[in-house]
Amino acid sequence: MQVENSVIVVTGAASGLGEGAARYLAKAGARVAGVDVQPISAESESLGISGYLCDVSDDDAVTATLAGIARQHGRIDAVVNCAGIVVPRPLFGPDGAYPPDLFRRIVDINLTGTFQMMTRAVEHMVTNDPNADDERGVFVNIASIAAIDRSSSIGYAASKGGVVALSLTAATDLVPYGIRTNAIAPGFMDTPMFAGLPQDYVDNLMTKVAFPKRLARMDEFGHLVRSLIENTYMNGALIRFDAGARS
């Protein structure tokens, strides 16, 4: 599926990975619908990105938002699920046990939100006319290396591990409809979240990176997202995007 002129929904589009992916795809000629609980920036709007306020953990809101996007743009071709939160905290530590309510909230956004965006978006994708490869749609779900290696947050790790399992199973489930699903497991990214971390903490993280020893740039991330949308032979894959980082 070519990115140019495709209608692509990007969640978490107001900041971080979602914002980076949305802007990269818009510059590549996609008609991008940016979904977030916060408004997208004026800079994103200037690139032609349409903003939609939506909590991805709310199924009714997801259903209504995707219906609105389909009405405005005529169809939905791809969804890039970037919406997520992380709260560093161990299973047990000086502050006691990991709060169940925090665990549920992280899972609700990171995992259930991804699931709901997929189940509601696929209802629109199956009505698309297939292209030359009999393809009707694409999902790119953003997991994390926390799903594979150790993490500073058991809730985040569990939710992103679920995103990986969800994605690989969905790839099989959606074969009859010509819809592909892949997942990306990013490592250390140049986002506002990392900008606010202490320098000694970031330096320690960089010791785990093989090469190049730096944070990944948004254009590099966007390039990978675009590649997964456009390369029809990529399906049911989990791609580590971490410059060889290992814990």
C-alpha positions as CSV (number, residue, x, y, z in Angstrom):
1,M,0.0,0.0,0.0
2,Q,1.4,3.4,-1.0
3,V,1.5,6.0,1.7
4,E,0.8,8.8,-0.7
5,N,-3.0,9.7,-0.8
6,S,-3.8,6.9,1.7
7,V,-5.9,7.8,4.8
8,I,-3.8,6.9,7.8
9,V,-4.9,7.2,11.4
10,V,-2.2,7.8,14.0
11,T,-2.9,7.6,17.7
12,G,-0.9,9.5,20.3
13,A,-0.4,12.1,17.5
14,A,-0.1,15.1,19.9
15,S,3.4,14.2,21.1
16,G,6.3,11.7,21.0
17,L,6.3,8.8,18.6
18,G,2.8,9.5,17.4
19,E,3.6,13.1,16.5
20,G,6.8,12.0,14.7
21,A,5.0,9.3,12.7
22,A,2.1,11.6,11.8
23,R,4.3,14.4,10.6
24,Y,6.5,12.0,8.6
25,L,3.6,10.4,6.9
26,A,1.9,13.7,6.2
27,K,5.1,15.0,4.5
28,A,5.1,11.8,2.4
29,G,1.7,12.7,1.0
30,A,-0.7,10.7,3.3
31,R,-4.0,12.1,4.5
32,V,-3.3,11.8,8.3
33,A,-5.9,11.8,11.0
34,G,-4.1,12.5,14.3
35,V,-5.9,11.0,17.4
36,D,-5.1,12.0,20.9
37,V,-6.5,13.1,24.3
38,Q,-4.7,16.4,23.7
39,P,-5.1,18.7,20.7
40,I,-2.4,18.3,18.0
41,S,0.0,21.2,17.5
42,A,-0.4,24.1,15.1
43,E,2.7,22.8,13.3
44,S,1.1,19.4,12.7
45,E,-2.1,21.1,11.5
46,S,0.0,23.2,9.0
47,L,1.2,19.9,7.5
48,G,-2.5,19.0,6.8
49,I,-2.9,16.6,9.7
50,S,-6.5,16.5,11.0
51,G,-6.8,16.4,14.8
52,Y,-9.4,14.3,16.6
53,L,-9.8,14.3,20.4
54,C,-10.3,10.7,21.6
55,D,-9.4,8.5,24.6
56,V,-8.4,5.2,23.0
57,S,-9.4,3.3,26.2
58,D,-13.0,4.4,25.6
59,D,-14.6,2.1,23.1
60,D,-17.6,4.4,22.4
61,A,-15.2,7.3,21.8
62,V,-13.0,5.1,19.5
63,T,-16.1,4.0,17.5
64,A,-17.4,7.5,17.0
65,T,-14.0,8.9,16.2
66,L,-13.2,6.4,13.5
67,A,-16.7,6.8,12.0
68,G,-16.0,10.5,11.8
69,I,-12.7,10.0,10.1
70,A,-14.2,7.6,7.6
71,R,-17.0,10.1,6.8
72,Q,-14.5,13.0,6.4
73,H,-11.9,11.1,4.3
74,G,-14.1,8.5,2.6
75,R,-12.2,5.5,4.0
76,I,-9.5,4.3,6.4
77,D,-6.4,2.6,4.9
78,A,-4.0,2.2,7.8
79,V,-3.8,2.7,11.5
80,V,-0.5,3.4,13.4
81,N,-1.1,2.7,17.1
82,C,1.3,4.9,19.1
83,A,-0.8,6.0,22.0
84,G,0.6,4.9,25.3
85,I,1.8,5.9,28.8
86,V,4.6,4.7,31.0
87,V,5.1,5.1,34.8
88,P,8.4,3.6,36.0
89,R,7.7,1.5,39.1
90,P,8.8,-2.0,40.2
91,L,6.4,-4.8,41.3
92,F,7.5,-4.0,44.9
93,G,9.8,-1.3,46.3
94,P,10.2,1.5,48.9
95,D,6.7,2.8,48.0
96,G,5.2,-0.7,48.5
97,A,3.4,-2.9,46.0
98,Y,2.6,-1.8,42.5
99,P,-0.9,-0.3,42.6
100,P,-3.5,-2.4,40.8
101,D,-5.4,0.7,39.6
102,L,-2.2,2.0,37.9
103,F,-1.6,-1.3,36.3
104,R,-5.1,-1.4,34.9
105,R,-4.8,2.2,33.6
106,I,-1.6,1.5,31.7
107,V,-3.1,-1.7,30.2
108,D,-6.3,0.1,29.3
109,I,-4.4,2.7,27.3
110,N,-1.5,0.7,25.9
111,L,-3.1,-2.6,25.2
112,T,-6.9,-2.3,25.3
113,G,-6.6,1.0,23.4
114,T,-4.7,-0.7,20.7
115,F,-7.2,-3.6,20.5
116,Q,-10.1,-1.2,20.3
117,M,-8.6,0.9,17.6
118,M,-8.0,-2.3,15.6
119,T,-11.4,-3.9,16.1
120,R,-13.2,-0.6,15.2
121,A,-10.9,0.3,12.3
122,V,-11.1,-3.1,10.7
123,E,-14.8,-2.7,10.3
124,H,-14.0,0.2,7.9
125,M,-11.0,-1.5,6.2
126,V,-12.9,-4.5,5.1
127,T,-15.2,-2.3,2.9
128,N,-12.2,-1.0,1.0
129,D,-11.6,-2.1,-2.6
130,P,-8.6,-4.4,-2.7
131,N,-5.5,-3.2,-4.5
132,A,-3.4,-5.3,-6.9
133,D,-2.1,-7.5,-4.1
134,D,-5.7,-8.0,-2.7
135,E,-4.7,-5.7,0.2
136,R,-7.4,-3.7,2.0
137,G,-5.6,-2.3,5.0
138,V,-2.5,-2.1,7.3
139,F,-1.9,-1.9,11.1
140,V,1.4,-0.9,12.6
141,N,1.3,-1.3,16.4
142,I,4.0,0.3,18.6
143,A,5.2,-2.0,21.3
144,S,8.6,-1.5,23.1
145,I,11.8,-3.4,23.8
146,A,10.3,-3.5,27.3
147,A,8.1,-6.3,25.9
148,I,11.2,-8.4,25.3
149,D,13.9,-7.2,27.8
150,R,13.7,-6.0,31.4
151,S,11.8,-2.7,32.1
152,S,11.6,-0.1,34.8
153,S,7.8,-0.6,34.9
154,I,6.1,-4.0,35.2
155,G,2.8,-2.4,34.0
156,Y,4.4,-1.0,30.9
157,A,6.2,-4.2,30.1
158,A,3.1,-6.3,30.5
159,S,1.0,-4.0,28.3
160,K,3.6,-3.9,25.6
161,G,4.1,-7.6,25.7
162,G,0.4,-7.8,25.1
163,V,0.7,-5.5,22.1
164,V,3.2,-7.9,20.6
165,A,1.0,-11.0,21.2
166,L,-2.0,-9.1,19.9
167,S,-0.3,-8.0,16.7
168,L,1.1,-11.4,15.8
169,T,-2.3,-13.1,16.4
170,A,-4.2,-10.3,14.5
171,A,-1.9,-10.8,11.5
172,T,-3.3,-14.4,11.2
173,D,-6.9,-13.4,12.0
174,L,-7.0,-10.8,9.3
175,V,-5.5,-12.8,6.4
176,P,-8.9,-13.6,4.8
177,Y,-9.6,-9.8,4.5
178,G,-6.3,-8.7,3.0
179,I,-5.2,-6.7,6.1
180,R,-1.7,-6.9,7.4
181,T,-0.4,-6.3,10.9
182,N,3.1,-5.6,12.1
183,A,4.6,-4.4,15.4
184,I,7.6,-2.2,16.2
185,A,9.6,-2.5,19.4
186,P,11.4,0.9,19.8
187,G,14.3,1.3,22.1
188,F,15.6,4.7,23.2
189,M,13.9,7.5,21.2
190,D,14.6,11.2,21.0
191,T,11.2,12.3,22.5
192,P,10.2,14.8,25.1
193,M,10.1,12.0,27.6
194,F,13.8,11.4,27.3
195,A,14.5,15.1,27.2
196,G,13.3,15.4,30.7
197,L,15.4,12.6,32.1
198,P,18.7,13.2,34.1
199,Q,21.7,13.2,31.9
200,D,23.5,10.5,33.9
201,Y,20.4,8.2,33.5
202,V,20.4,8.7,29.7
203,D,24.2,8.1,29.6
204,N,23.7,4.8,31.4
205,L,21.0,3.8,28.9
206,M,23.4,4.6,26.0
207,T,25.9,2.0,27.4
208,K,23.3,-0.7,26.4
209,V,23.1,0.5,22.7
210,A,25.5,-1.2,20.2
211,F,25.6,1.3,17.3
212,P,25.0,4.1,16.8
213,K,25.3,5.2,20.4
214,R,22.5,7.8,20.4
215,L,18.8,8.2,20.7
216,A,16.8,7.3,17.6
217,R,15.5,10.2,15.6
218,M,11.9,10.8,14.6
219,D,12.6,10.7,10.9
220,E,14.2,7.3,11.4
221,F,11.2,6.0,13.2
222,G,8.8,7.5,10.6
223,H,10.8,5.9,7.8
224,L,10.3,2.5,9.4
225,V,6.6,3.1,9.9
226,R,6.3,4.1,6.2
227,S,8.2,1.0,5.1
228,L,5.9,-1.3,7.0
229,I,2.9,0.3,5.4
230,E,4.3,0.2,1.9
231,N,6.0,-3.2,1.9
232,T,3.2,-5.6,1.2
233,Y,5.3,-8.7,2.0
234,M,5.8,-7.5,5.6
235,N,3.2,-9.2,7.8
236,G,3.1,-10.8,11.2
237,A,6.5,-9.3,12.1
238,L,8.0,-7.8,15.3
239,I,10.8,-5.4,14.4
240,R,13.3,-4.3,17.1
241,F,14.2,-0.6,16.5
242,D,16.9,-0.2,19.0
243,A,20.4,0.0,17.4
244,G,21.2,-3.4,18.9
245,A,20.4,-2.4,22.5
246,R,20.4,-5.2,25.1
247,S,19.8,-5.0,28.8
